[in-house]
Amino acid sequence: MKLYRILKEPYWHDPLSVVGAEITGGRWNPPGQGILYTASSPELALLETLVHFPKVPYDRLPRLRVFTLDGPASEIRWIYPELLPDEWAEPTALPLTQTIFSEWLQTPFDLGLGVPSAVVDISYNVLLHPRHALYSTIQVVGEQDLILDQRLWNTPTP
């Protein structure tokens, strides 16, 4: 299964690292429990990246690189929105969503979980668990610099 991840320079030296998610936590994991956030398409990976960017002028945006990963599709369990609490995509739901998969975070019985994107809920992100036995089978099969089209960035230049 092809998955995508976009990283800012200088963090692209290890595209399978979970250190950032381990330190800060994320929508689906609390700090201290690192998982790899990936997207089912490069377009979704871009949107997921853009929502976290600071509001700076276009020429001050960091350099980006998109990584294509490949892993076993049969080891991904899909979680549909109707299985989640109604407020799962709200910014205020963060403490709740960080505990929904606590059993999986402690004991990774599946390599990954496909979860709806809070940015585009008809698209899916895939969370990969670094402590699963098959995590080492995930391969980086492609990478390239990503130039953000300036029309996507509306922050005025000072």
Secondary structure, 3 states (H helix, E strand, C coil): CEEEEEEECCHHHCCCCCHHHHHHCCCCCCCCCCCEEEECCHHHHHHHHHCCCCCCCHHHCCCEEEEEEECCHHHEEECCHHHCCCCCCCHHHHHHHHHHCHHHHHCCCCCEEEEECCCCCCCEEEEECCCCCCHHHCEEEEEEEECCCHHHCCCCCC
